[in-house]
Amino acid sequence: MINVAIVGSGPSGCYIADMLSKKLDGAQVDIYDRLPTPFGLVRAGVAPDHQGTKNIIRQFERTFSRDNVRFMGNINIGSDISYQELKDSYDVIAITIGALNDRNLGITGEDLSGVYGSGEFVAWYNGHPDQADLNPDLNCNGIAIIGNGNVALDISRLLAKTAAEMGSSDITAEAASAIDSSPVTDIYLIGRRGPVEASFTNAELSEFAELDRCIALVDPAQMPASLPEGIDPKEAKAIEKNLDTLRAYAANNADSKPVRLHLMFCASPLEICGSDGKVSSLKLEKNTIIDGRAKATGETFELPVQSVISAIGYRSEAIGGMPFDSDRGIVSNNEGLVETGVYTAGWCKRGPQGVIPANRSDSMTVAKQIMADLEATPPAGNKPGSAAIDELLQARSVKTVSFQQWQTINEAEISRAVDGKPREKFNRISEMLELID
Ligand SMILES: Cc1cc2nc3c(=O)[nH]c(=O)nc-3n(C[C@H](O)[C@H](O)[C@H](O)COP(=O)(O)OP(=O)(O)OC[C@H]3O[C@@H](n4cnc5c(N)ncnc54)[C@H](O)[C@@H]3O)c2cc1C
């Protein structure tokens, strides 16, 4: 038998597990996750009103149902079981822990009440247990969201939608109620660079054309007359599509709906200003774009916001003893190889970029490398696999959540949902463990 441990049950871990459990003779694949719930950011990152994107879970469920695959939920590698203990027990380890720790803006005022990272904000509305108590203060008229990618769009859209528009989503009841009671009238989505450089995808950007209470606005002066020279034709097509959508927003009437989404470009946050420890405004500096790069102009302006959410990227979390690149916030690796017998894939390998399918090709490459290395140097066959880990967990009174037990949690979430919601998530680990006890 070849004992394989995968650390992290998000898309990257699931894709590696799928391939190794099917193609590697004699493989026993154990997938660890620090949460009792599998599927990583498909459950806790992908927007709750984008249920179609979550359909990939059905494919992952088939992997977990194989006889040689075991889900080891509620086990934190690094605290419940050490990296060294895992290495002592398994022939092969794949680290697929993702990246959800927010990068800092690095400006004055970041510690004020009312400032949130997108990682924590998204985790809160998606019912991730880490942020069950975030309780963000949304009692504000103006909210700034910093970043020009799809995560920034997701957050803006969720703040802009009505309760009815969120009706068929799986946003937590707490988050739905906090957003519904917010008196927000102006959401500012701020990008350092211009509309050409923004990394929005058009499907997400276009959704603002049809919202019930929110109108999307762009300052026509920020729209380029044409594309700069030298852009790859495939990329140019996608950018043109975004520019068309933004031009339509530039023609919108600001007074036509009660909530305005201001898509603002070429501005960098300089300082979050506060009063009584809370955000009172955001000071920005205008940029000019030279060869696709933002260059500060020295001209500043201020926005009347009481909350700031930064969506400028994520870092992975180091596990004690595991090689880690602190500068880049990723697991140290050479094309997926961390050290002999240890591999990595997904967001913790490449950094927080790429949609779910991008992780598939990455995981396939790493799984093929694992199989090639095992063929070249077969394991000695003396690693005990999960038997040794089970003993450690029992001695430490750590409860493992199996895939079957996750299914119990899943069914309970579905059956307690009301008003057409697909599920009402449990956002506390204690609630989930009580349920399966
Ligand atoms: C807000 C947001 C919205 C997104 N929306 C979309 C979308 O609409 N469509 C799309 O295609 N992509 C979307 N993505 C991107 C997609 O979620 C990622 O490409 C994908 O989830 C990365 O997969 P991963 O397996 O590398 O990491 P993750 O999905 O983050 O999985 C990592 C797993 O590791 C576990 N873990 C972490 N540390 C430990 C530890 N120490 N011990 C045990 N387990 C651990 C975590 O609990 C988690 O389950 C979105 C991302 C974000 C942040």
The ligand as an SDF file (V2000), in Angstrom:
LIG
                    3D

 53 58  0  0  0  0  0  0  0  0999 V2000
  -13.8800   35.3610   -2.4680 C   0  0  0  0  0  0  0  0  0  0  0  0
  -13.5300   34.3630   -3.5250 C   0  0  0  0  0  0  0  0  0  0  0  0
  -14.4290   34.0790   -4.5420 C   0  0  0  0  0  0  0  0  0  0  0  0
  -14.0890   33.1700   -5.5390 C   0  0  0  0  0  0  0  0  0  0  0  0
  -14.9980   32.9130   -6.5150 N   0  0  0  0  0  0  0  0  0  0  0  0
  -14.6960   32.0260   -7.4900 C   0  0  0  0  0  0  0  0  0  0  0  0
  -15.6420   31.7220   -8.5080 C   0  0  0  0  0  0  0  0  0  0  0  0
  -16.7520   32.2810   -8.5320 O   0  0  0  0  0  0  0  0  0  0  0  0
  -15.2960   30.8200   -9.4500 N   0  0  0  0  0  0  0  0  0  0  0  0
  -14.0800   30.1950   -9.4450 C   0  0  0  0  0  0  0  0  0  0  0  0
  -13.8170   29.3490  -10.3360 O   0  0  0  0  0  0  0  0  0  0  0  0
  -13.1510   30.4620   -8.4950 N   0  0  0  0  0  0  0  0  0  0  0  0
  -13.4290   31.3550   -7.5250 C   0  0  0  0  0  0  0  0  0  0  0  0
  -12.5130   31.6430   -6.5610 N   0  0  0  0  0  0  0  0  0  0  0  0
  -11.1950   30.9910   -6.6270 C   0  0  0  0  0  0  0  0  0  0  0  0
  -11.2200   29.5570   -6.0440 C   0  0  0  0  0  0  0  0  0  0  0  0
  -11.9180   29.5870   -4.8260 O   0  0  0  0  0  0  0  0  0  0  0  0
   -9.7840   29.0570   -5.8610 C   0  0  0  0  0  0  0  0  0  0  0  0
   -9.2070   28.9510   -7.1540 O   0  0  0  0  0  0  0  0  0  0  0  0
   -9.6980   27.6930   -5.1870 C   0  0  0  0  0  0  0  0  0  0  0  0
  -10.5510   27.5630   -4.0870 O   0  0  0  0  0  0  0  0  0  0  0  0
   -8.2690   27.4110   -4.7070 C   0  0  0  0  0  0  0  0  0  0  0  0
   -8.2410   26.0740   -4.2910 O   0  0  0  0  0  0  0  0  0  0  0  0
   -7.1970   25.5010   -3.2240 P   0  0  0  0  0  0  0  0  0  0  0  0
   -7.5550   24.0680   -3.0780 O   0  0  0  0  0  0  0  0  0  0  0  0
   -5.8110   25.8250   -3.6530 O   0  0  0  0  0  0  0  0  0  0  0  0
   -7.4640   26.2980   -1.8690 O   0  0  0  0  0  0  0  0  0  0  0  0
   -8.7580   26.3670   -0.9240 P   0  0  0  0  0  0  0  0  0  0  0  0
  -10.0020   26.2700   -1.7160 O   0  0  0  0  0  0  0  0  0  0  0  0
   -8.5690   27.5550   -0.0820 O   0  0  0  0  0  0  0  0  0  0  0  0
   -8.6620   25.0580    0.0030 O   0  0  0  0  0  0  0  0  0  0  0  0
   -7.7100   24.9690    1.0320 C   0  0  0  0  0  0  0  0  0  0  0  0
   -8.2170   24.0270    2.1280 C   0  0  0  0  0  0  0  0  0  0  0  0
   -7.1420   23.7620    3.0520 O   0  0  0  0  0  0  0  0  0  0  0  0
   -7.6640   23.7510    4.3700 C   0  0  0  0  0  0  0  0  0  0  0  0
   -6.5560   24.0410    5.2910 N   0  0  0  0  0  0  0  0  0  0  0  0
   -5.8750   25.2010    5.4340 C   0  0  0  0  0  0  0  0  0  0  0  0
   -4.9160   25.0800    6.3650 N   0  0  0  0  0  0  0  0  0  0  0  0
   -4.9960   23.8240    6.8470 C   0  0  0  0  0  0  0  0  0  0  0  0
   -4.2660   23.1010    7.8440 C   0  0  0  0  0  0  0  0  0  0  0  0
   -3.2550   23.6700    8.5180 N   0  0  0  0  0  0  0  0  0  0  0  0
   -4.6070   21.8200    8.1050 N   0  0  0  0  0  0  0  0  0  0  0  0
   -5.6390   21.2300    7.4210 C   0  0  0  0  0  0  0  0  0  0  0  0
   -6.3590   21.8800    6.4610 N   0  0  0  0  0  0  0  0  0  0  0  0
   -6.0290   23.1480    6.1690 C   0  0  0  0  0  0  0  0  0  0  0  0
   -8.7250   24.8350    4.3510 C   0  0  0  0  0  0  0  0  0  0  0  0
   -9.6620   24.6740    5.4130 O   0  0  0  0  0  0  0  0  0  0  0  0
   -9.3510   24.6170    2.9720 C   0  0  0  0  0  0  0  0  0  0  0  0
  -10.4250   23.7060    3.0300 O   0  0  0  0  0  0  0  0  0  0  0  0
  -12.8110   32.5350   -5.5310 C   0  0  0  0  0  0  0  0  0  0  0  0
  -11.9120   32.8230   -4.5050 C   0  0  0  0  0  0  0  0  0  0  0  0
  -12.2550   33.7360   -3.5040 C   0  0  0  0  0  0  0  0  0  0  0  0
  -11.2730   34.0520   -2.4140 C   0  0  0  0  0  0  0  0  0  0  0  0
  1  2  1  0
  2  3  1  0
  2 52  2  0
  3  4  2  0
  4  5  1  0
  4 50  1  0
  5  6  2  0
  6  7  1  0
  6 13  1  0
  7  8  2  0
  7  9  1  0
  9 10  1  0
 10 11  2  0
 10 12  1  0
 12 13  2  0
 13 14  1  0
 14 15  1  0
 14 50  1  0
 15 16  1  0
 16 17  1  0
 16 18  1  0
 18 19  1  0
 18 20  1  0
 20 21  1  0
 20 22  1  0
 22 23  1  0
 23 24  1  0
 24 25  2  0
 24 26  1  0
 24 27  1  0
 27 28  1  0
 28 29  2  0
 28 30  1  0
 28 31  1  0
 31 32  1  0
 32 33  1  0
 33 34  1  0
 33 48  1  0
 34 35  1  0
 35 36  1  0
 35 46  1  0
 36 37  1  0
 36 45  1  0
 37 38  2  0
 38 39  1  0
 39 40  1  0
 39 45  2  0
 40 41  1  0
 40 42  2  0
 42 43  1  0
 43 44  2  0
 44 45  1  0
 46 47  1  0
 46 48  1  0
 48 49  1  0
 50 51  2  0
 51 52  1  0
 52 53  1  0
M  END
$$$$
